[in-house]
Amino acid sequence: MADYYLWIRAFHIIAVIAWMAGLLYLPRLFVYHCEAEAGSKRSEMLKIMERRLLRAIMTPAMIVAFVLGAALIAIVGFEGGWLHAKLALVLILAVNHGLMARWRRDFAEDRNRRSRRFYRIANEVPAALMAAIVILAVVKPF
């Protein structure tokens, strides 16, 4: 498996980029959805976009990133405090993903009770986590 390390790593990075793109874009769709009247054409279009983004891109990309990340750990080992910290932050990203899935369901059922401001702030969480994860993975400070 070590012969394939660079390929596994490359596809892991690709999957992470796809997952992050969704984590950064879905809350922006929620902001737009807050502005749309329930039952309107715009609202129904946003429901489709949100569902497709979550189910066709974000969730498969997250699964691939997790599987390939586990393969990388199997190859190089589970050493260094930086990796423990990185995995903790990745777990928080996965929880964030789950929250977004729940918020999407609320929009799909016209039950959203959150404001545009809430989703704008929620949009910053994955970006901050991503920055910390990249620093941990590249710099390996501990």
N, C-alpha and C positions, 0 to 999 in steps of 0.2 A: 504494500500500500504506500510505502514511503516513496516509491517511484512516481506516484501520481500526486504527490504533495502539492506541487505548484499548480496543477490543473484543479485540484480540489479547492485550493486557496483562491484561485481566480474565480471559479464559479460561486464560491462562498461570498466573495466581494460583490459579484454581480447580483446575487440574490439579496444581499443586504441593501444594495443601492435601490433595487426595485421595491423592497419592503419600506425603506425610508421614504421613497418618493410618495408612496401611498399614505404613510403616516403623516407626512407634511401636507398632502393635498386634501385628504378627506375632511379635516376640520375646516378648511377653506370652503369646501362644498357646503358644509353645515352652516357657515356664516351666510352664504347665499340663500340657503334653504330657509333660514330664519326670516329672510326678507320676502319670501314667496307665500302667497295666500294658500292655505290648505285646500287641496283639490284642484288648484289651478294647473294649467299645462306646465308651467315652469316647475312647480312643486313635483309633479309626476315625473318630469324629465330628470330632475335632481335625484329622485328616489331610484330611478334606473341607474344613473351614473354612480351613485353611492354604493348600490348593491354590486354592480359589476366591478368597481374598483376594489371593494373589500373581498369579494369571493373569487374573482378571476386573477387578481394581481397580488394584493396584499397578503392574504392567507397562504396561497401557494408559495410565495416568495419567503414568507416567514418560516414555513415548514422546511423548505430547501435550505435556508440559512442555518436553521437549527441542526439539520441532519449533517450538512457539510461541516459545520462548526464542531459537532461531536466527532466527526471523522478526523478533523485536524487535531483535536485534543488526543484522540487515540494514537495518532502518529507521533506527536511531539511530547505528549505527556501533560499532566496537570500540575504545572509548577509555577511558582511566582505569585505573590500577592496581587499583582496587577490583574492576573487572569481571574482570580476570585472576585475582585472588584468589578471587572468588566462583565462577568456573568451575572452578577447581582444587578447591574444596570440593564443588561439585556432582559432579565426577568421583569424588571419594571417596565421596559418597552413592551413586553408581551402583555402585561396587565393593561397598559395603555391601549394596546390593540384591542383587547377584550372590551374595554370601556367604549371605544369607538364603535365596536360592533353593536353594543347595547344602545348607544345613541342613534345609530343608523336605524335600528328596529323602532325606536321611538318615532323618528321621522317617518318611517314607512307606515306606521299606524296613526300618523297625525297626532302624536302625543308629546311632542317636544315641549318642554317647559323652560328650556335654558335660553339665555340671551346670546346675541351675536358676540358680545364682549366675552362671554364665557368661552365660546369656541375660538375666539382670537387668542385668548390666553392658553387654551388647551393646545393650540397649534404650536406654541413655543416649547412645550414639554419635550416632544420627541427631538426637536432641534438641540436643546440643551443636553439631553441624554446622549445623542449622537456625538456631539463634540467631546464629551467626557469619555465615551467609549473609544473614539478614535485616538485621543491622547493616550489613554491607557494602553491601547494595542500597539501604538507606534513608539512612544517614549518609554514604556514599561518602567514607570518611576519607582516601583518597589516590587 
